[in-house]
Amino acid sequence: MQNARIKAIIVDVDGTLYRQNAMRRKMLWRLLQLCLREPRHGVQTICALQAYRHAQEQLRSISDEGLSLPQEQLRLASEQSGSSFEFMSECVNRWIEREPLELLLATRREGVTDFIQAAVSSGVRLAVFSDYPAIDKLHALGLSGFFELVVSAQDPDVQAFKPNPRGLEVTLGRLGVSAHEAVYIGDRPETDAVAARLAGISCIIVGRSENRNHEWSQYANYAQLKTALLT
């Protein structure tokens, strides 16, 4: 990649701006405490959350512009876990959308703030594309003021999880930037790198050392990214 032609950097959030495994360990501890206090409710909650994540993987292969992605994921998860739609909605709202927010800052990836500040100083435009709504997470990470655009797979004009490239295409369109002028930073080669390839965008994967032979990805940490892209 030639950094002289980079006009925009688009980043994923979960696992990319913060260490998702560290976050999940902290959340697992909270769920185990719930199980000790309320065993039946705790087990039902864990089963519901597992079904919700499984439903997302099922929906990755679906591209239907008429689909309400959030509602369909909740419906599938409710059906597969045997929980009511209302319980599933409450469970997701608490354990996926609200509870992790206070833990995000402690799991923010090393060097990410310096990298983002350097991008802004270099005149590179910053945007987010994530599978899930990210505005509250960016606030919790202390990064919300740096991004001019935040797009999620659940936006009305996207409605498709990665590796479908629609979200990245929508993000590029809103920015008014060509694919060859942008870089996408993610943490999952099998979704982020594939989506970027299909959208014609260069991709860099952070935070993982496995699968380094993935043909569509480059691997780096944020200190390396700062040197490679912004100097």
Secondary structure, 3 states (H helix, E strand, C coil): CCHHHCCEEEECCCCCCECHHHHHHHHHHHHHHHHHHCHHHHHHHHHHHHHHHHHHHHHCCCCCCCCCHHHHHHHHHHHHHCCCHHHHHHHHHHHHHHHHHHHCHHHECCCHHHHHHHHHHCCCEEEEEECCCCHHHHHHHCCHHHCCEEEECCCCCCCCCCCCCHHHHHHHHHHCCCHHHEEEEECCHHHHHHHHHHHCCEEEEECCCCCCCCCCCEEECHHHHHHHHHC
